[in-house]
């Protein structure tokens, strides 16, 4: 069965190493008939979570803030797979991607965690080789949500691995 996949690309450069992994993964996923929607987060207006705990109380939106996160919420609800893509910044994911992960709390809290039994993927690049803190964040996030890890591609230039992973979904 074909899957709906969203890719949350937290990289700052549209043509950088992370973008190459994302493109390869997307090509692989589409080659087997999956639907893929990529969000280039750096080009979107997304504000940090305010911790207001007002998720969805006064509108159809799960969040009290009205910004480009609305586009992600719409796709997230229907997605089978969520891909986190990021270069390593100060040993972890970019702030942009972390902000979106934080803002997903409103959707998860509003509708209930059990309604979102997602699968997830991690795509990361770095000039160095230390992915440990970023991978720990990712695995903790997915474990706490009860999601299933479909795979991780860590390292620039690993486009063939990213394509293969995308094609297995």
GINORTA-V957043 format. One record per residue. N is the residue number from 0. RES is the residue in one letter. SS is DSSP state (helix for helix, strand for strand, loop for the rest). PHI is phi in degrees with one decimal (* if undefined). OMEGA is omega in whole degrees, -180 to 180 (999 if undefined). Layout:
n:N res:RES ss:SS phi:PHI omega:OMEGA
n:N res:RES ss:SS phi:PHI omega:OMEGA
This chain:
n:0 res:X ss:loop phi:* omega:-180
n:1 res:X ss:loop phi:-69.2 omega:-176
n:2 res:X ss:loop phi:-109.2 omega:170
n:3 res:X ss:strand phi:-98.7 omega:-176
n:4 res:X ss:strand phi:-121.4 omega:170
n:5 res:X ss:strand phi:-115.3 omega:178
n:6 res:X ss:strand phi:-113.3 omega:178
n:7 res:X ss:strand phi:-102.9 omega:-176
n:8 res:X ss:strand phi:-92.9 omega:-178
n:9 res:X ss:loop phi:-91.1 omega:-179
n:10 res:X ss:loop phi:-74.9 omega:178
n:11 res:X ss:loop phi:-85.2 omega:-177
n:12 res:X ss:loop phi:-100.8 omega:-179
n:13 res:X ss:loop phi:-68.5 omega:-177
n:14 res:X ss:loop phi:-120.1 omega:-178
n:15 res:X ss:loop phi:-86.0 omega:-177
n:16 res:X ss:helix phi:-63.0 omega:179
n:17 res:X ss:helix phi:-65.7 omega:179
n:18 res:X ss:helix phi:-59.1 omega:179
n:19 res:X ss:helix phi:-66.2 omega:176
n:20 res:X ss:helix phi:-64.1 omega:180
n:21 res:X ss:helix phi:-59.8 omega:-179
n:22 res:X ss:helix phi:-60.2 omega:-180
n:23 res:X ss:helix phi:-65.1 omega:177
n:24 res:X ss:helix phi:-59.4 omega:-180
n:25 res:X ss:helix phi:-60.5 omega:178
n:26 res:X ss:helix phi:-60.0 omega:179
n:27 res:X ss:helix phi:-63.4 omega:-180
n:28 res:X ss:helix phi:-64.4 omega:179
n:29 res:X ss:helix phi:-71.0 omega:-178
n:30 res:X ss:helix phi:-63.5 omega:179
n:31 res:X ss:loop phi:-108.2 omega:172
n:32 res:X ss:loop phi:94.1 omega:179
n:33 res:X ss:loop phi:-75.9 omega:173
n:34 res:X ss:strand phi:-93.5 omega:-177
n:35 res:X ss:strand phi:-128.4 omega:175
n:36 res:X ss:strand phi:-123.5 omega:180
n:37 res:X ss:strand phi:-104.3 omega:175
n:38 res:X ss:strand phi:-110.2 omega:174
n:39 res:X ss:strand phi:-88.0 omega:-168
n:40 res:X ss:helix phi:-64.8 omega:-178
n:41 res:X ss:helix phi:-64.6 omega:179
n:42 res:X ss:helix phi:-93.2 omega:-178
n:43 res:X ss:loop phi:-113.0 omega:176
n:44 res:X ss:loop phi:-95.7 omega:-179
n:45 res:X ss:loop phi:-131.8 omega:-178
n:46 res:X ss:loop phi:-92.0 omega:-180
n:47 res:X ss:loop phi:-68.4 omega:178
n:48 res:X ss:loop phi:-63.2 omega:-179
n:49 res:X ss:loop phi:-97.4 omega:180
n:50 res:X ss:loop phi:61.4 omega:-174
n:51 res:X ss:loop phi:-75.7 omega:-179
n:52 res:X ss:loop phi:56.7 omega:178
n:53 res:X ss:loop phi:-108.1 omega:-173
n:54 res:X ss:loop phi:-44.0 omega:172
n:55 res:X ss:loop phi:67.8 omega:-175
n:56 res:X ss:loop phi:-69.7 omega:-173
n:57 res:X ss:loop phi:-126.1 omega:178
n:58 res:X ss:loop phi:-163.4 omega:176
n:59 res:X ss:loop phi:-76.2 omega:-179
n:60 res:X ss:loop phi:-77.4 omega:178
n:61 res:X ss:loop phi:-75.2 omega:-174
n:62 res:X ss:loop phi:-124.5 omega:179
n:63 res:X ss:loop phi:-73.9 omega:178
n:64 res:X ss:loop phi:-83.9 omega:178
n:65 res:X ss:loop phi:-116.9 omega:178
n:66 res:X ss:loop phi:-149.3 omega:-176
n:67 res:X ss:loop phi:-68.7 omega:176
n:68 res:X ss:helix phi:-62.3 omega:178
n:69 res:X ss:helix phi:-55.4 omega:179
n:70 res:X ss:helix phi:-63.5 omega:-179
n:71 res:X ss:helix phi:-70.6 omega:179
n:72 res:X ss:helix phi:-55.7 omega:-178
n:73 res:X ss:helix phi:-60.6 omega:-180
n:74 res:X ss:helix phi:-80.8 omega:-178
n:75 res:X ss:helix phi:-60.2 omega:-177
n:76 res:X ss:helix phi:-58.6 omega:-177
n:77 res:X ss:helix phi:-93.9 omega:-174
n:78 res:X ss:loop phi:-72.1 omega:173
n:79 res:X ss:loop phi:-91.7 omega:-175
n:80 res:X ss:strand phi:-131.2 omega:176
n:81 res:X ss:strand phi:-116.0 omega:179
n:82 res:X ss:strand phi:-106.5 omega:174
n:83 res:X ss:strand phi:-98.6 omega:-180
n:84 res:X ss:strand phi:-125.9 omega:-176
n:85 res:X ss:strand phi:-164.4 omega:164
n:86 res:X ss:strand phi:-77.9 omega:175
n:87 res:X ss:loop phi:-80.2 omega:175
n:88 res:X ss:strand phi:-120.8 omega:-178
n:89 res:X ss:loop phi:46.9 omega:172
n:90 res:X ss:loop phi:71.4 omega:179
n:91 res:X ss:strand phi:-146.1 omega:180
n:92 res:X ss:loop phi:-71.5 omega:178
n:93 res:X ss:loop phi:-68.1 omega:177
n:94 res:X ss:helix phi:-60.4 omega:180
n:95 res:X ss:helix phi:-61.4 omega:179
n:96 res:X ss:helix phi:-68.5 omega:178
n:97 res:X ss:helix phi:-62.2 omega:178
n:98 res:X ss:helix phi:-60.5 omega:179
n:99 res:X ss:helix phi:-66.3 omega:178
n:100 res:X ss:helix phi:-59.4 omega:177
n:101 res:X ss:helix phi:-63.1 omega:-177
n:102 res:X ss:helix phi:-69.9 omega:175
n:103 res:X ss:helix phi:-64.8 omega:178
n:104 res:X ss:helix phi:-53.5 omega:-178
n:105 res:X ss:helix phi:-58.9 omega:180
n:106 res:X ss:helix phi:-65.8 omega:-178
n:107 res:X ss:helix phi:-66.0 omega:-179
n:108 res:X ss:helix phi:-71.0 omega:-177
n:109 res:X ss:helix phi:-65.4 omega:-174
n:110 res:X ss:helix phi:-100.1 omega:179
n:111 res:X ss:loop phi:97.2 omega:-177
n:112 res:X ss:helix phi:-58.4 omega:-176
n:113 res:X ss:helix phi:-67.2 omega:178
n:114 res:X ss:helix phi:-79.0 omega:-176
n:115 res:X ss:loop phi:-123.9 omega:178
n:116 res:X ss:loop phi:-78.5 omega:-174
n:117 res:X ss:loop phi:-83.9 omega:168
n:118 res:X ss:strand phi:-111.1 omega:-176
n:119 res:X ss:strand phi:-142.9 omega:-179
n:120 res:X ss:strand phi:-139.5 omega:175
n:121 res:X ss:strand phi:-121.0 omega:174
n:122 res:X ss:strand phi:-119.9 omega:-178
n:123 res:X ss:strand phi:-141.0 omega:174
n:124 res:X ss:strand phi:-130.3 omega:178
n:125 res:X ss:loop phi:-161.8 omega:173
n:126 res:X ss:loop phi:-74.1 omega:175
n:127 res:X ss:loop phi:-93.7 omega:-178
n:128 res:X ss:loop phi:-112.9 omega:-176
n:129 res:X ss:loop phi:-95.9 omega:178
n:130 res:X ss:loop phi:-104.8 omega:-168
n:131 res:X ss:helix phi:-57.1 omega:-178
n:132 res:X ss:helix phi:-68.6 omega:179
n:133 res:X ss:helix phi:-65.7 omega:180
n:134 res:X ss:helix phi:-66.0 omega:177
n:135 res:X ss:helix phi:-61.7 omega:177
n:136 res:X ss:helix phi:-57.9 omega:-178
n:137 res:X ss:helix phi:-59.5 omega:-177
n:138 res:X ss:helix phi:-65.8 omega:177
n:139 res:X ss:helix phi:-67.6 omega:179
n:140 res:X ss:helix phi:-57.7 omega:-178
n:141 res:X ss:helix phi:-67.4 omega:179
n:142 res:X ss:helix phi:-62.9 omega:-179
n:143 res:X ss:helix phi:-65.8 omega:178
n:144 res:X ss:helix phi:-90.2 omega:-178
n:145 res:X ss:loop phi:77.2 omega:180
n:146 res:X ss:loop phi:-86.5 omega:179
n:147 res:X ss:strand phi:-107.2 omega:178
n:148 res:X ss:strand phi:-79.6 omega:178
n:149 res:X ss:strand phi:-89.2 omega:178
n:150 res:X ss:strand phi:152.2 omega:-179
n:151 res:X ss:strand phi:-138.0 omega:172
n:152 res:X ss:strand phi:-120.9 omega:-176
n:153 res:X ss:strand phi:-120.1 omega:175
n:154 res:X ss:loop phi:133.2 omega:178
n:155 res:X ss:loop phi:-69.1 omega:-179
n:156 res:X ss:loop phi:83.8 omega:-178
n:157 res:X ss:loop phi:-93.9 omega:-177
n:158 res:X ss:helix phi:-68.1 omega:179
n:159 res:X ss:helix phi:-65.2 omega:178
n:160 res:X ss:helix phi:-64.3 omega:179
n:161 res:X ss:helix phi:-64.5 omega:178
n:162 res:X ss:helix phi:-61.6 omega:-179
n:163 res:X ss:helix phi:-60.9 omega:179
n:164 res:X ss:helix phi:-61.7 omega:178
n:165 res:X ss:helix phi:-59.0 omega:-178
n:166 res:X ss:helix phi:-72.8 omega:179
n:167 res:X ss:loop phi:-87.1 omega:-175
n:168 res:X ss:loop phi:-91.3 omega:999
